[in-house]
Amino acid sequence: MKKTFFVIHTDKSDAVSSLTDEQAGKLLKAMFTFNLGNTPSFDDAVVQLAFAFFKAGFDADTERYERICARNQANGAKGGRPPKNDEPKKPNGLNENPKNPSEPKKANTNTNTNTNTNTEKDISIVSSSSKEDSSTIEVQDVPILDSAIAIEKPSDGIPQCPFKLICERFNERFAGRLPAVKIASPKRQAVVRQRWHDIFRDCGCRSEAEGLEAVNDYFDAIASHRWMFGENDRGWIASFDYIMSSRCYTKIYENSFHRKQVRR
């Protein structure tokens, strides 16, 4: 699929700030010429030098775009996203009084009875440090143990959320720019798991590897918003929890992240 857009990254604004208006106009025309598949010509060495700063970014964006196109084309050949089950659930309540009600069960007063009330659907967090804090673990300074991550059952063909890998990729991608993820609380794991399901479905992923690649694309979209890194009137810096929130994901997906995804 042919690209109908190109992205100008704001982190290269220094290459434009020193140009005159005439030179900036020539630079913009050269960008359009290049992204339409033609080779731009230059009569100004300054404009040619400024264009070189942007060309590397254009090449990287094109490569990423073609990779996503190929991935989504392969997913489409497999049948696309699995259909949802829209059948309503059967009600479990009773419309009338039962004919043969059973005797009420007496409370079990045996003090030796196992008091563990967790069911198969419950999530268990195993601490790697102490018994007093069994719901949190270190991610960066102390590596996350697989046994410390909440265990979930795959649903709707979506594999278990790779919480540990997502945190590690976030810390690597935004090292020195945003606060690193250090705590894996149950609430945080639940939010990340929901974003994993959203990204997996919205991008038509078919495997954990494709899902992680889509997460990388999401982080790339985050990186293009300089206001999240303190460049705002309050000096506010985005946190991992905000970036993984439903509010942030919706804004990024509808405004920039979705442009990297090919709609079927």
Backbone as CSV, one residue per row, in Angstrom:
resi,resn,N_x,N_y,N_z,CA_x,CA_y,CA_z,C_x,C_y,C_z
1,MET,0.847,-1.195,0.000,0.000,0.000,0.000,0.886,1.251,0.000
2,LYS,0.583,2.178,-0.896,1.388,3.381,-1.015,1.080,4.350,0.117
3,LYS,2.132,4.940,0.673,1.948,5.914,1.755,1.317,7.188,1.215
4,THR,0.410,7.752,1.981,-0.217,9.024,1.614,0.131,10.124,2.607
5,PHE,1.163,9.905,3.402,1.562,10.883,4.408,3.025,10.682,4.738
6,PHE,3.619,11.652,5.363,4.942,11.504,5.961,4.996,12.337,7.227
7,VAL,5.889,11.957,8.145,5.972,12.565,9.467,7.229,13.421,9.568
8,ILE,7.064,14.653,10.036,8.201,15.531,10.311,8.419,15.522,11.818
9,HIS,9.524,14.982,12.258,9.799,14.842,13.689,10.276,16.179,14.270
10,THR,9.645,16.572,15.353,9.946,17.881,15.942,11.308,17.934,16.624
11,ASP,11.929,16.773,16.893,13.228,16.808,17.537,14.328,17.278,16.586
12,LYS,13.987,17.503,15.320,14.958,18.032,14.357,14.658,19.476,14.000
13,SER,13.923,20.172,14.851,13.547,21.556,14.568,14.748,22.488,14.511
14,ASP,15.859,22.116,15.166,17.043,22.980,15.131,17.592,23.131,13.721
15,ALA,17.351,22.118,12.877,17.856,22.180,11.508,17.078,23.179,10.659
16,VAL,15.900,23.611,11.143,15.055,24.540,10.386,15.104,25.950,10.966
17,SER,15.347,26.066,12.244,15.244,27.368,12.917,16.205,28.407,12.358
18,SER,17.341,27.977,11.823,18.327,28.934,11.314,18.135,29.265,9.842
19,LEU,17.144,28.642,9.172,16.907,28.890,7.757,16.059,30.140,7.557
20,THR,16.232,30.765,6.415,15.338,31.855,6.045,14.012,31.274,5.584
21,ASP,13.011,32.126,5.431,11.709,31.639,4.975,11.818,31.021,3.573
22,GLU,12.641,31.613,2.722,12.815,31.072,1.373,13.474,29.692,1.425
23,GLN,14.494,29.557,2.270,15.161,28.268,2.391,14.234,27.223,3.012
24,ALA,13.430,27.631,3.989,12.487,26.697,4.603,11.459,26.212,3.590
25,GLY,11.034,27.099,2.688,10.102,26.701,1.642,10.723,25.694,0.682
26,LYS,11.983,25.906,0.328,12.678,24.950,-0.532,12.838,23.590,0.166
27,LEU,13.111,23.646,1.460,13.254,22.405,2.222,11.946,21.622,2.239
28,LEU,10.813,22.316,2.434,9.513,21.648,2.455,9.200,21.012,1.110
29,LYS,9.501,21.725,0.017,9.267,21.159,-1.313,10.135,19.919,-1.539
30,ALA,11.371,19.962,-1.053,12.253,18.804,-1.190,11.706,17.615,-0.423
31,MET,11.092,17.859,0.748,10.493,16.769,1.522,9.364,16.103,0.752
32,PHE,8.492,16.918,0.139,7.398,16.359,-0.636,7.925,15.584,-1.840
33,THR,8.909,16.144,-2.516,9.475,15.469,-3.680,10.029,14.102,-3.303
34,PHE,10.764,14.037,-2.190,11.380,12.787,-1.754,10.341,11.754,-1.354
35,ASN,9.315,12.179,-0.606,8.310,11.239,-0.117,7.306,10.834,-1.185
36,LEU,7.341,11.496,-2.351,6.541,11.068,-3.495,7.313,10.104,-4.386
37,GLY,8.531,9.745,-3.960,9.317,8.760,-4.683,10.295,9.332,-5.685
38,ASN,10.514,10.647,-5.652,11.430,11.295,-6.582,12.667,11.795,-5.849
39,THR,13.692,12.155,-6.609,14.940,12.648,-6.023,14.961,14.176,-6.103
40,PRO,15.002,14.858,-4.961,15.007,16.327,-4.994,16.351,16.872,-5.465
41,SER,16.299,18.035,-6.099,17.525,18.732,-6.522,17.683,19.988,-5.678
42,PHE,18.926,20.386,-5.449,19.215,21.513,-4.567,20.130,22.515,-5.275
43,ASP,19.848,23.792,-5.105,20.731,24.865,-5.564,21.280,25.656,-4.389
44,ASP,21.015,25.128,-3.173,21.473,25.782,-1.947,22.057,24.703,-1.033
45,ALA,23.340,24.827,-0.727,24.007,23.816,0.092,23.434,23.756,1.504
46,VAL,22.984,24.873,2.015,22.413,24.905,3.369,21.118,24.098,3.413
47,VAL,20.278,24.259,2.391,19.022,23.518,2.336,19.294,22.026,2.177
48,GLN,20.295,21.684,1.369,20.644,20.275,1.170,21.128,19.637,2.463
49,LEU,21.912,20.403,3.230,22.400,19.885,4.508,21.242,19.697,5.491
50,ALA,20.305,20.650,5.525,19.154,20.532,6.424,18.287,19.336,6.043
51,PHE,18.153,19.084,4.729,17.336,17.954,4.268,17.928,16.621,4.728
52,ALA,19.264,16.555,4.812,19.917,15.315,5.216,19.508,14.907,6.625
53,PHE,19.223,15.893,7.500,18.798,15.567,8.868,17.446,14.853,8.865
54,PHE,16.573,15.229,7.924,15.229,14.651,7.898,15.176,13.354,7.096
55,LYS,16.060,13.177,6.147,16.005,12.018,5.254,16.123,10.706,6.028
56,ALA,17.023,10.665,7.024,17.188,9.431,7.805,15.892,9.058,8.523
57,GLY,15.182,10.061,9.037,13.905,9.791,9.688,12.850,9.307,8.710
58,PHE,12.830,9.897,7.499,11.878,9.440,6.480,12.132,7.982,6.111
59,ASP,13.411,7.626,5.945,13.753,6.249,5.576,13.317,5.267,6.670
60,ALA,13.542,5.647,7.941,13.156,4.760,9.050,11.635,4.618,9.133
61,ASP,10.903,5.726,8.930,9.443,5.663,8.975,8.895,4.801,7.845
62,THR,9.493,4.916,6.654,9.034,4.116,5.517,9.265,2.632,5.759
63,GLU,10.430,2.300,6.320,10.729,0.904,6.620,9.750,0.341,7.642
64,ARG,9.445,1.125,8.676,8.495,0.670,9.695,7.091,0.517,9.098
65,TYR,6.714,1.452,8.241,5.393,1.400,7.602,5.258,0.149,6.736
66,GLU,6.293,-0.149,5.945,6.247,-1.327,5.076,6.207,-2.607,5.901
67,ARG,6.901,-2.616,7.044,6.884,-3.796,7.896,5.480,-4.041,8.468
68,ILE,4.804,-2.954,8.866,3.456,-3.081,9.411,2.484,-3.515,8.321
69,CYS,2.675,-2.971,7.102,1.806,-3.378,5.990,1.933,-4.875,5.730
70,ALA,3.169,-5.359,5.708,3.392,-6.784,5.465,2.784,-7.632,6.574
71,ARG,2.929,-7.173,7.811,2.375,-7.928,8.935,0.849,-7.981,8.871
72,ASN,0.216,-6.842,8.595,-1.240,-6.812,8.539,-1.771,-7.569,7.332
73,GLN,-1.014,-7.547,6.231,-1.423,-8.332,5.062,-1.400,-9.822,5.374
74,ALA,-0.357,-10.242,6.115,-0.282,-11.649,6.512,-1.413,-12.007,7.464
75,ASN,-1.748,-11.092,8.375,-2.849,-11.334,9.297,-4.169,-11.435,8.544
76,GLY,-4.349,-10.589,7.529,-5.575,-10.632,6.745,-5.723,-11.936,5.989
77,ALA,-4.590,-12.477,5.531,-4.639,-13.747,4.814,-5.057,-14.898,5.726
78,LYS,-4.832,-14.724,7.028,-5.211,-15.757,7.993,-6.673,-15.655,8.413
79,GLY,-7.367,-14.626,7.941,-8.786,-14.494,8.278,-9.094,-13.278,9.112
80,GLY,-8.057,-12.473,9.482,-8.296,-11.265,10.254,-8.656,-11.551,11.696
81,ARG,-9.207,-10.555,12.330,-9.570,-10.670,13.738,-10.714,-11.658,13.934
82,PRO,-10.600,-12.558,14.920,-11.687,-13.525,15.153,-12.975,-12.824,15.548
83,PRO,-14.131,-13.295,15.076,-15.411,-12.637,15.387,-15.758,-12.746,16.862
84,LYS,-16.461,-11.722,17.342,-16.906,-11.730,18.734,-18.178,-12.556,18.872
85,ASN,-18.341,-13.103,20.031,-19.550,-13.861,20.330,-20.595,-12.908,20.878
86,ASP,-21.565,-12.529,20.029,-22.575,-11.543,20.419,-23.816,-12.168,21.036
87,GLU,-23.816,-13.498,21.205,-24.986,-14.141,21.788,-25.122,-13.745,23.256
88,PRO,-26.316,-13.308,23.678,-26.507,-12.915,25.092,-26.381,-14.108,26.018
89,LYS,-25.844,-13.835,27.185,-25.708,-14.898,28.174,-27.075,-15.256,28.754
90,LYS,-27.229,-16.528,29.036,-28.475,-16.975,29.620,-28.574,-16.509,31.067
91,PRO,-29.749,-16.052,31.477,-29.896,-15.603,32.873,-29.786,-16.776,33.838
92,ASN,-29.203,-16.483,34.977,-29.008,-17.522,35.984,-30.052,-17.478,37.104
93,GLY,-30.866,-16.413,37.139,-31.844,-16.271,38.216,-33.063,-17.158,38.026
94,LEU,-33.915,-17.224,39.045,-35.135,-18.035,39.003,-36.331,-17.114,38.835
95,ASN,-37.237,-17.459,37.929,-38.431,-16.654,37.705,-39.558,-17.022,38.666
96,GLU,-39.430,-18.150,39.355,-40.468,-18.576,40.290,-39.816,-19.326,41.440
97,ASN,-40.600,-19.566,42.486,-40.072,-20.259,43.649,-39.744,-21.705,43.307
98,PRO,-38.653,-22.236,43.792,-38.321,-23.647,43.528,-39.321,-24.572,44.210
99,LYS,-39.565,-25.734,43.554,-40.540,-26.683,44.114,-40.002,-27.412,45.335
100,ASN,-38.729,-27.784,45.307,-38.141,-28.535,46.415,-36.899,-27.798,46.928
101,PRO,-37.125,-26.756,47.730,-35.950,-26.013,48.216,-35.125,-26.867,49.167
102,SER,-33.832,-26.710,49.094,-32.950,-27.490,49.962,-32.783,-26.793,51.294
103,GLU,-32.338,-27.581,52.282,-32.102,-27.036,53.615,-30.926,-26.059,53.574
104,PRO,-31.031,-24.947,54.319,-29.892,-24.013,54.355,-28.675,-24.672,54.990
105,LYS,-27.521,-24.405,54.411,-26.298,-25.001,54.923,-25.809,-24.226,56.143
106,LYS,-25.352,-24.982,57.149,-24.826,-24.365,58.356,-23.398,-23.903,58.131
107,ALA,-23.050,-22.839,58.848,-21.692,-22.313,58.709,-20.695,-23.292,59.285
108,ASN,-19.545,-23.416,58.633,-18.490,-24.327,59.075,-17.670,-23.626,60.155
109,THR,-17.764,-24.148,61.377,-17.063,-23.534,62.513,-15.741,-24.192,62.793
110,ASN,-15.298,-25.118,61.962,-14.029,-25.815,62.169,-12.885,-24.848,61.930
111,THR,-12.117,-24.588,62.998,-11.029,-23.605,62.897,-9.874,-24.129,62.099
112,ASN,-9.846,-25.447,61.793,-8.735,-26.012,61.026,-9.009,-26.015,59.524
113,THR,-10.183,-25.476,59.146,-10.537,-25.463,57.725,-9.633,-24.509,56.976
114,ASN,-9.243,-24.879,55.771,-8.378,-24.027,54.937,-9.117,-22.731,54.628
115,THR,-8.533,-21.597,54.964,-9.166,-20.295,54.805,-8.827,-19.653,53.484
116,ASN,-8.165,-20.361,52.592,-7.816,-19.796,51.276,-9.051,-19.804,50.401
117,THR,-9.595,-18.648,50.049,-10.834,-18.525,49.289,-10.592,-18.190,47.836
118,ASN,-9.365,-18.262,47.385,-9.075,-17.942,45.978,-9.645,-19.023,45.072
119,THR,-10.218,-18.648,43.955,-10.703,-19.569,42.943,-9.709,-19.637,41.816
120,GLU,-10.055,-20.445,40.796,-9.146,-20.608,39.664,-8.976,-19.312,38.898
121,LYS,-9.968,-18.412,38.954,-9.889,-17.164,38.217,-9.144,-16.073,38.986
122,ASP,-8.875,-16.312,40.271,-8.180,-15.305,41.064,-6.742,-15.179,40.608
123,ILE,-6.160,-14.004,40.815,-4.766,-13.740,40.460,-3.917,-13.792,41.725
124,SER,-2.831,-14.525,41.686,-1.942,-14.662,42.832,-0.646,-13.933,42.558
125,ILE,-0.205,-13.095,43.495,1.056,-12.369,43.391,2.024,-12.969,44.394
126,VAL,3.162,-13.409,43.957,4.171,-14.009,44.823,5.311,-13.026,44.980
127,SER,5.575,-12.610,46.198,6.637,-11.632,46.427,7.992,-12.288,46.329
128,SER,8.960,-11.527,45.770,10.334,-12.023,45.690,11.213,-11.433,46.773
129,SER,10.614,-10.638,47.679,11.447,-9.966,48.680,11.044,-10.314,50.103
130,SER,9.759,-10.099,50.490,9.368,-10.315,51.878,7.913,-10.734,51.936
131,LYS,7.480,-11.268,53.108,6.103,-11.680,53.316,5.220,-10.486,53.632
132,GLU,5.787,-9.400,54.158,4.981,-8.248,54.529,4.410,-7.557,53.302
133,ASP,5.156,-7.518,52.204,4.687,-6.853,50.997,4.648,-7.882,49.884
134,SER,3.542,-8.620,49.805,3.443,-9.708,48.837,2.783,-9.267,47.547
135,SER,2.552,-7.950,47.369,1.879,-7.498,46.155,2.762,-6.666,45.254
136,THR,4.005,-6.376,45.657,4.866,-5.543,44.836,6.246,-6.158,44.731
137,ILE,6.933,-5.863,43.606,8.290,-6.333,43.379,9.050,-5.275,42.625
138,GLU,10.352,-5.375,42.615,11.199,-4.449,41.867,11.295,-4.886,40.416
139,VAL,11.339,-3.901,39.494,11.434,-4.210,38.078,12.801,-3.868,37.519
140,GLN,13.358,-2.705,37.905,14.595,-2.264,37.277,15.810,-2.656,38.109
141,ASP,15.858,-2.192,39.360,17.014,-2.482,40.190,17.077,-3.970,40.544
142,VAL,15.911,-4.582,40.780,15.837,-6.017,41.058,15.019,-6.652,39.941
143,PRO,15.575,-7.593,39.161,14.861,-8.160,38.011,13.545,-8.791,38.422
144,ILE,12.545,-8.691,37.542,11.249,-9.300,37.801,11.352,-10.806,37.618
145,LEU,10.871,-11.541,38.602,10.825,-12.992,38.490,9.499,-13.390,37.859
146,ASP,9.547,-14.422,37.023,8.327,-14.865,36.377,7.261,-15.270,37.396
147,SER,7.698,-15.795,38.538,6.748,-16.235,39.565,6.073,-15.075,40.258
148,ALA,6.585,-13.846,40.054,6.006,-12.681,40.715,4.961,-11.985,39.856
149,ILE,4.759,-12.441,38.624,3.797,-11.835,37.728,2.474,-12.575,37.834
150,ALA,1.384,-11.825,37.795,0.064,-12.430,37.899,-0.170,-13.404,36.761
151,ILE,-0.747,-14.556,37.095,-1.033,-15.589,36.105,-2.466,-15.411,35.609
152,GLU,-2.632,-15.381,34.297,-3.962,-15.238,33.729,-4.163,-16.298,32.662
153,LYS,-5.399,-16.621,32.394,-5.732,-17.576,31.356,-5.955,-16.838,30.049
154,PRO,-5.433,-17.374,28.914,-5.661,-16.732,27.614,-7.147,-16.616,27.324
155,SER,-7.554,-15.460,26.726,-8.953,-15.242,26.401,-9.068,-14.698,24.990
156,ASP,-10.093,-15.166,24.254,-10.355,-14.704,22.889,-9.133,-14.848,21.994
157,GLY,-8.329,-15.872,22.211,-7.163,-16.081,21.370,-6.010,-15.149,21.662
158,ILE,-6.082,-14.351,22.715,-5.019,-13.409,23.074,-4.099,-14.075,24.100
159,PRO,-2.788,-14.128,23.843,-1.876,-14.760,24.798,-1.755,-13.957,26.085
160,GLN,-1.176,-14.586,27.106,-0.999,-13.925,28.394,-0.177,-12.663,28.230
161,CYS,-0.555,-11.623,28.953,0.136,-10.333,28.871,1.585,-10.475,29.340
162,PRO,2.563,-10.115,28.480,3.984,-10.186,28.874,4.382,-8.942,29.668
163,PHE,3.847,-8.830,30.868,4.044,-7.621,31.677,5.525,-7.287,31.859
164,LYS,6.320,-8.288,32.145,7.747,-8.071,32.377,8.423,-7.480,31.151
165,LEU,8.150,-8.008,29.968,8.778,-7.526,28.737,8.321,-6.107,28.401
166,ILE,7.037,-5.810,28.637,6.523,-4.468,28.358,7.219,-3.446,29.244
167,CYS,7.391,-3.775,30.530,8.080,-2.856,31.448,9.533,-2.654,31.030
168,GLU,10.197,-3.735,30.657,11.600,-3.628,30.255,11.752,-2.788,28.999
169,ARG,10.851,-2.954,28.039,10.926,-2.164,26.812,10.615,-0.706,27.066
170,PHE,9.692,-0.439,27.991,9.411,0.956,28.359,10.645,1.595,28.976
171,ASN,11.278,0.896,29.916,12.465,1.451,30.577,13.599,1.681,29.596
172,GLU,13.773,0.788,28.629,14.822,0.952,27.633,14.497,2.091,26.664
173,ARG,13.238,2.187,26.260,12.848,3.186,25.256,12.933,4.601,25.808
174,PHE,12.574,4.784,27.086,12.507,6.129,27.654,13.528,6.334,28.780
175,ALA,14.628,5.601,28.724,15.670,5.736,29.748,16.201,7.163,29.767
176,GLY,16.207,7.777,30.947,16.697,9.129,31.098,15.699,10.206,30.729
177,ARG,14.532,9.816,30.187,13.528,10.801,29.769,12.268,10.748,30.636
178,LEU,11.886,9.520,31.062,10.709,9.340,31.899,11.073,8.460,33.087
179,PRO,10.328,8.568,34.201,10.604,7.715,35.356,10.481,6.232,35.002
180,ALA,11.438,5.449,35.444,11.447,4.015,35.141,10.386,3.285,35.962
181,VAL,9.915,2.165,35.423,8.958,1.313,36.137,9.720,0.465,37.145
182,LYS,9.296,0.520,38.399,9.984,-0.233,39.452,9.055,-1.161,40.225
183,ILE,7.766,-0.870,40.238,6.836,-1.634,41.068,5.799,-2.316,40.182
184,ALA,5.546,-3.579,40.466,4.534,-4.348,39.725,3.365,-4.668,40.639
185,SER,2.576,-3.662,40.960,1.432,-3.869,41.835,0.303,-4.537,41.066
186,PRO,-0.617,-5.203,41.758,-1.745,-5.850,41.065,-2.568,-4.869,40.229
187,LYS,-2.780,-3.655,40.734,-3.551,-2.664,39.988,-2.837,-2.285,38.699
188,ARG,-1.539,-2.088,38.769,-0.767,-1.726,37.573,-0.768,-2.870,36.563
189,GLN,-0.634,-4.092,37.042,-0.658,-5.239,36.139,-2.005,-5.349,35.434
190,ALA,-3.080,-5.051,36.152,-4.412,-5.132,35.545,-4.569,-4.103,34.432
191,VAL,-4.051,-2.879,34.657,-4.146,-1.821,33.635,-3.326,-2.197,32.408
192,VAL,-2.091,-2.667,32.627,-1.235,-3.062,31.504,-1.851,-4.222,30.743
193,ARG,-2.463,-5.151,31.460,-3.106,-6.290,30.803,-4.258,-5.820,29.906
194,GLN,-5.009,-4.803,30.354,-6.101,-4.293,29.534,-5.590,-3.601,28.277
195,ARG,-4.476,-2.815,28.431,-3.895,-2.164,27.246,-3.354,-3.201,26.281
196,TRP,-2.789,-4.289,26.814,-2.273,-5.368,25.964,-3.405,-5.952,25.122
197,HIS,-4.561,-6.164,25.739,-5.701,-6.694,25.006,-6.160,-5.693,23.940
198,ASP,-6.192,-4.384,24.297,-6.628,-3.362,23.338,-5.701,-3.312,22.131
199,ILE,-4.389,-3.220,22.384,-3.415,-3.124,21.298,-3.442,-4.383,20.451
200,PHE,-3.561,-5.534,21.101,-3.559,-6.813,20.381,-4.741,-6.884,19.420
201,ARG,-5.916,-6.446,19.889,-7.107,-6.500,19.037,-7.088,-5.404,17.969
202,ASP,-6.787,-4.165,18.368,-6.848,-3.038,17.437,-5.856,-3.177,16.297
203,CYS,-4.720,-3.819,16.539,-3.678,-3.963,15.517,-3.765,-5.303,14.790
204,GLY,-4.741,-6.135,15.158,-4.907,-7.410,14.469,-3.745,-8.362,14.669
205,CYS,-3.151,-8.367,15.844,-1.985,-9.213,16.110,-2.420,-10.679,16.214
206,ARG,-1.468,-11.576,15.910,-1.748,-13.003,15.936,-0.826,-13.775,16.869
207,SER,0.175,-13.110,17.421,1.114,-13.793,18.296,1.673,-12.783,19.293
208,GLU,2.358,-13.306,20.317,2.965,-12.421,21.304,4.015,-11.532,20.664
209,ALA,4.778,-12.059,19.709,5.824,-11.268,19.047,5.216,-10.095,18.297
210,GLU,4.098,-10.323,17.592,3.445,-9.228,16.884,2.846,-8.225,17.858
211,GLY,2.334,-8.715,18.978,1.801,-7.806,19.989,2.875,-6.900,20.566
212,LEU,4.057,-7.459,20.850,5.159,-6.653,21.375,5.643,-5.646,20.339
213,GLU,5.620,-6.011,19.077,5.999,-5.063,18.032,5.008,-3.895,17.975
214,ALA,3.720,-4.194,18.149,2.700,-3.147,18.190,2.880,-2.266,19.423
215,VAL,3.297,-2.852,20.553,3.595,-2.053,21.750,4.754,-1.103,21.473
216,ASN,5.775,-1.580,20.745,6.896,-0.710,20.368,6.411,0.454,19.515
217,ASP,5.489,0.188,18.574,4.941,1.258,17.747,4.184,2.275,18.606
218,TYR,3.473,1.780,19.610,2.764,2.679,20.521,3.743,3.570,21.277
219,PHE,4.838,2.995,21.758,5.851,3.786,22.449,6.507,4.787,21.494
220,ASP,6.683,4.420,20.216,7.225,5.362,19.227,6.298,6.557,19.062
221,ALA,4.977,6.291,19.052,4.017,7.384,18.947,4.083,8.285,20.171
222,ILE,4.273,7.694,21.344,4.416,8.487,22.571,5.639,9.401,22.460
223,ALA,6.737,8.881,21.913,7.981,9.634,21.838,7.860,10.879,20.981
224,SER,6.878,10.925,20.073,6.732,12.076,19.191,6.005,13.235,19.852
225,HIS,5.485,13.034,21.059,4.765,14.088,21.780,5.693,14.684,22.847
226,ARG,6.325,15.782,22.511,7.331,16.355,23.398,6.739,16.896,24.696
227,TRP,5.450,17.221,24.680,4.845,17.766,25.898,4.790,16.733,27.019
228,MET,4.905,15.443,26.680,4.923,14.411,27.715,6.266,14.335,28.429
229,PHE,7.261,15.020,27.909,8.606,14.938,28.467,9.032,16.242,29.134
230,GLY,8.044,16.994,29.613,8.341,18.205,30.366,8.275,19.487,29.574
231,GLU,8.064,19.402,28.265,8.010,20.611,27.442,6.579,21.145,27.400
232,ASN,6.151,21.623,28.556,4.825,22.210,28.699,4.907,23.312,29.749
233,ASP,3.839,24.073,29.903,3.884,25.243,30.790,3.969,24.878,32.266
234,ARG,3.753,23.605,32.613,3.842,23.171,34.016,5.080,22.348,34.316
235,GLY,5.829,21.990,33.281,6.976,21.116,33.493,6.566,19.700,33.844
236,TRP,5.330,19.346,33.489,4.789,18.019,33.810,5.442,16.948,32.957
237,ILE,5.721,15.784,33.555,6.322,14.649,32.863,5.392,13.443,33.010
238,ALA,5.127,12.772,31.912,4.215,11.621,31.922,4.837,10.452,32.673
239,SER,3.998,9.689,33.322,4.435,8.490,34.033,4.017,7.245,33.240
240,PHE,4.547,6.110,33.634,4.186,4.841,32.999,2.696,4.573,33.148
241,ASP,2.140,4.884,34.333,0.726,4.636,34.571,-0.146,5.489,33.652
242,TYR,0.247,6.755,33.424,-0.541,7.612,32.533,-0.471,7.101,31.097
243,ILE,0.727,6.715,30.654,0.903,6.255,29.274,0.105,4.975,29.023
244,MET,-0.022,4.119,30.035,-0.765,2.872,29.872,-2.246,3.023,30.226
245,SER,-2.688,4.229,30.553,-4.088,4.436,30.913,-4.966,4.423,29.669
246,SER,-6.257,4.167,29.872,-7.209,4.155,28.768,-7.326,5.539,28.133
247,ARG,-7.247,6.573,28.938,-7.373,7.946,28.431,-6.245,8.279,27.465
248,CYS,-5.016,7.980,27.861,-3.861,8.276,27.009,-3.884,7.407,25.759
249,TYR,-4.187,6.115,25.923,-4.186,5.210,24.770,-5.194,5.662,23.714
250,THR,-6.392,6.089,24.156,-7.405,6.539,23.205,-6.930,7.765,22.428
251,LYS,-6.324,8.736,23.133,-5.852,9.945,22.462,-4.745,9.629,21.467
252,ILE,-3.781,8.829,21.878,-2.652,8.518,21.003,-3.117,7.675,19.825
253,TYR,-3.979,6.696,20.079,-4.421,5.809,18.998,-5.212,6.575,17.955
254,GLU,-6.103,7.468,18.386,-6.957,8.184,17.442,-6.225,9.316,16.715
255,ASN,-5.122,9.815,17.268,-4.450,10.964,16.673,-3.149,10.646,15.967
256,SER,-2.416,9.633,16.411,-1.126,9.390,15.761,-0.818,7.914,15.592
257,PHE,-1.115,7.108,16.622,-0.732,5.693,16.561,-1.466,4.972,15.440
258,HIS,-2.740,5.338,15.207,-3.507,4.634,14.186,-3.004,4.914,12.786
259,ARG,-2.255,5.974,12.608,-1.717,6.268,11.278,-0.658,5.273,10.858
260,LYS,-0.089,4.582,11.832,0.915,3.564,11.512,0.273,2.208,11.262
261,GLN,-1.030,2.101,11.487,-1.718,0.824,11.305,-2.495,0.858,10.000
262,VAL,-2.504,-0.223,9.269,-3.199,-0.309,7.990,-4.590,-0.873,8.245
263,ARG,-5.621,-0.096,7.877,-6.988,-0.571,8.088,-7.365,-1.554,6.992
264,ARG,-7.987,-2.649,7.441,-8.386,-3.655,6.460,-9.695,-3.247,5.819
